[in-house]
Amino acid sequence: MTSNLPVTPADVRDAATRIAGVAHRTPVLRSRTLDGLVGAEVFLKCENFQRVGAFKFRGAYNAVSRLSDEQLAKGVAAYSSGNHAQAVALAARELGSTAVILMPEDTPQPKLDATAGYGAEIITYDRYTGDRVAIGEALAAERGLTLIPPYEHPHIIAGQGTAALELLEEVGELDALVVPVGGGGLIAGSALAAKGTQERIRVVGVEPETGDDTKRSLAAGTRVAVPVSRTIADGQAADIPGELTFSINRHLVDEIALVSDYDIRAAMRLAFERLKIVVEPSGASALASLLARRLTRVPPRIGVIVSGGNVAPQRFAELLAG
């Protein structure tokens, strides 16, 4: 099933070797309370403890570390709502390069500050009227930079899949793997890691109900665009699946579940109160799908990717109180 795809399980394993000792091997958390609420054994892979606070560092470092000395000397560019921005900025710094990052004007201030803190130059745009891909490509061409996209890149996809690979290595056989979906890079890499080692595992993606582009695309068999989602899960506000990611996900993803902002808030609250961890809205969506019973069925052993924890204290308090 995976051998004829543009990225393979072998690419994920190769990425794991490359990022070893640089990216954190994040913890897997368990909770009897959570198991009872879901009606299954749940294993949370906590990428909120990853460098830059999200899984994105895995793919960014895997991609940037493969550039030539000449490319590193000229620098890299990226476009991102926050976590990929920080990841590329840090990866560039770690490898002695520089980064220019295109970010939406309404990006949460802590993500802007963190990206700048890693040494990146930031250029902003209006996400609701501007085409970030076109702007990013023009910026990279003008300055002679290598563009590192957030998900439309084989090395990015392979790097993101290392989180699921680690989870499966640690906990063994799972019946299902539940993963947040934005542009599709994380779930593509996760599905490759999962189906490459456990053929019968069910891979479930989770989207905000106001941004169901991947669900619609899988149903149609072709990429479908939707209006940019206005959701608290800003990291999942994609309007259309990536061409490369969709070419993988259409073969490997078994189901897409949808969650509301209310569901996400409830999952963030439970993670904080019971697990004592801070999870950003996008990072909580996969957990939310289990708590809100959005999956078609609940199998006995479920892995969940908690994709990130970058949320400002004031915003976190507002969301939990809402």
Secondary structure, 3 states (H helix, E strand, C coil): CCCCCCCCHHHHHHHHHHHECCECCCCEECCHHHHHHHCCEEEEEEHHHCHHHECHHHHHHHHHCCCCHHHHHHCEEEECCCHHHHHHHHHHHHCCCCEEEEEECCCCHHHHHHHHHCCCEEEEECCCCCCHHHHHHHHHHHHCCEECCCCCCHHHHHHHHHHHHHHHHHHCCCCEEEEECCCCHHHHHHHHHHHCCCCCCEEEEEEECCCCHHHHHHHHCCCCCCCCCCCCCHHHCCCCCCHHHHHHHHHHCCEEEEECHHHHHHHHHHHHHHHCCCCCHHHHHHHHHHHCCCCCCCCCEEEEEECECCCCHHHHHHHHHC
